């Protein structure tokens, strides 16, 4: 289980992870599809080096006909090109107090790429799932030690989730071969769920007859209030709106400086529980809210653009906020009511301090 | 001038910068050309959003015939495709004590891309430098506040450096249009110098008759021992060898775990003062050194591969080190003899703790 910090300072381990795992600078919210190299990344262990020419993916376990698929086999199958927004389950962790010691994300663990790949379901159908299969286990080539356990990164999906038609095995990102750091040569993409489900560098797909109890499944990625709390698994993305911080930044503090007058504030919003139906903007730290204008996302699993013309008015300091509400009625908390032990799924309202003048 | 920290903990500002500015995870040293999106990035202010269709670059100042070059004009000129290793001048800053508060790089502020662009010299010749031109000033579109001064990022080069044939205006990285974060649509690439010289998002090129005294030129990017020390400007890259940390990592501590027996340790080395002529490896924290095997770089300005077959031997903890020596005789210090106020050009020997067993 995690160690915690209450300090405003960060440990060398947290900084080490931040230097390895890039976030998307929030000005990247200007793009409907995140440019290559700006998408967030979380690699638990090292980025593996895999030769695509000799790559083969076994589909095994509780199936009638085990398969071994080369990259050419996979590319010969029906291809879909699908925009999908992805967000790390650890987003917002650094806003919590006490803060679990892990990757210290603030708001930048996001991106929206166009993924090209082949649907998983027909592959599982071809392999012939046996009656007793209850989950599909996805194992990555990335290997290391976490919580003193040596392991490959691996996660399972319940059968009904694995069989969703939009769950794909992706070999391209934005029309290019997957970069090594994003899972080359082949990764899973599970729209609507947090990123931990979209296993990178796939080594094996296995139908299993008992729920998977591995560390990344049963111990980590749970919403728990204490170590004793059995908690609930982290699955779909909570609703979340973020804005491009307006104006220009200070290099070190990143405080924003905005000219008086009208400023178009732009951002994007998403949810894993249904389409975003409302985005609200507040210029005063959440005391008053007004509806933003919504645009159309470039695809069902993409983020939705929004904008708000803000009159920056008198010189002074302002705290800008945005919040999303989705079709299920879920919205975002104002503070760390979202606290949980692992620091997962934190969707507290974004707060951007700007100085007008 | 910078604030300092002596603590092993890092400030929220340092972490904010680390989350915006990705490093290259050291397993990326496996690639002669860094895959797109893995190259380090340091953007002082926000990543600007520039429409390439209406982009125009003025070449002005002390010239006989000012130019205005569109992207099509630039692409119609002679093109070169050049591998060049790039390294942030702030590399190693976080190893120092006291540590200047800025981007807290450890060893990952590196990358080697293939840059496609057109040489600067013929453009300056076409514009006709006047007799009194002494420097060329490069201004970026990126704007913000640093040390309480609002500014566009801008840096100059002495004439003799700006006229080197390998100084190019680049519009492609690894054969693709520059990604927004790496300077789209046009950036400067100055091989052999630290990255601060390779101004991104070029807004203007201006011949000037007096040395440029802007903040990023005259105050920052100097080797100083104290605030009063006038110091010397940061220019060329110091010699530097880095290895891919062998074995597998622990998620949080990144401690490496290696099996007993032979391990091929691989890395790359570079210098801005001449070709790397020697790389040495130490398995015992620098007490004993042995020569590594050198390979050939993919270009004059690329990094040089090296390898060393290490017998990991008995179980226990080892501290692996590597150091480079270049044709000028320069090498790397064992400790922070490299200390300077801004934390620039730090090329202390890399130390990788591995546990064998």
Interface residues (C-beta under 8 A of the other chain):
Chain A: X7 X8 X9 X10 X11 X12 X13 X14 X15 X16 X17 X18 X19 X20 X22 X23 X25 X27 X28 X30 X31 X35 X36 X37 X38 X39 X43 X44 X45 X46 X47 X49 X94 X101 X102 X104 X105 X106 X108 X143 X144 X145 X146 X150 X176 X179 X180 X181 X182 X245 X248 X249 X250 X251 X252 X253 X254 X257
Chain B: X7 X8 X9 X10 X11 X12 X13 X14 X15 X16 X17 X18 X19 X20 X22 X23 X25 X27 X28 X30 X31 X35 X36 X37 X38 X39 X43 X44 X45 X46 X47 X49 X94 X101 X102 X104 X105 X106 X108 X143 X144 X145 X146 X150 X176 X179 X180 X181 X182 X245 X248 X249 X250 X251 X252 X253 X254 X257
